[in-house]
Amino acid sequence: MANLLENNVEGTIGTQKYLCTISWRNGTLLMDEPENVGGQNIGPDPFSTFLASLAGCTLSTLRMYIDRKGWDIPEINISLNLSQEINGELTTTVTRDISFSNEVSPEIKERLLLIAEKCPVSKILKNQIQINTKI
């Protein structure tokens, strides 16, 4: 099975509580926890970064489709959050609200909703995920 990324995403953490440096193909990202849980709030926490990935993928997928169709939608906005509940097993629910800077017909909105569900990160999250960890 081939990797989706040419280079691995890599991370390090030193002695500063919760501050992680994540390296990706062209740079680095600092991740941290909010002050209320002991971090210094220097960067996004893991949950925010997770949602940012879904946001970026959704927005890019919608932009590609809108441009291909030639629709006049100059700006797409997205708002995400997540919640967790334990009813025998852990269930995580992501809420994703998409809006546009100008009026969009109900027919186009319905089509864009289907396209948002087809963004690659959505597909990953809605299918089986296996994490192979080694030390």
Residue pairs with C-beta under 8 A, 6 or more apart in sequence:
5 25
6 25
7 24
7 25
9 22
9 23
9 24
10 22
10 23
11 20
11 21
11 22
11 23
11 31
12 20
12 21
13 19
13 20
13 21
16 40
17 33
17 38
17 39
17 40
18 32
18 33
18 37
18 38
18 39
18 40
19 30
19 31
19 32
19 39
19 40
19 42
19 43
20 30
20 31
20 32
21 28
21 29
21 30
21 31
22 28
22 29
22 30
22 31
23 29
29 43
29 44
29 49
30 42
30 43
31 43
31 44
31 45
31 46
31 49
32 39
32 40
32 41
32 42
32 43
32 44
32 45
33 39
33 41
33 45
34 41
34 45
35 41
39 45
44 52
47 82
50 82
51 80
51 81
51 82
51 94
53 121
54 80
54 94
54 96
54 119
54 121
54 122
54 125
55 78
55 80
55 96
57 119
57 120
57 121
57 122
58 78
58 96
58 98
58 116
58 119
58 121
58 122
59 76
59 78
60 119
61 115
61 116
61 118
61 119
61 120
62 76
62 98
62 112
62 115
62 116
62 119
63 76
65 112
65 115
66 73
66 76
66 112
71 104
71 108
72 102
73 100
73 101
73 102
73 104
73 108
74 101
74 102
75 100
75 101
75 102
76 98
76 99
76 100
76 101
77 98
77 99
77 100
77 101
78 96
78 97
78 98
78 99
79 96
79 97
79 99
80 94
80 95
80 96
80 97
81 94
81 95
82 92
82 93
82 94
82 95
83 92
83 93
83 95
84 90
84 91
84 92
84 93
85 91
85 93
94 125
96 116
98 112
98 113
98 116
104 112
116 122
117 126
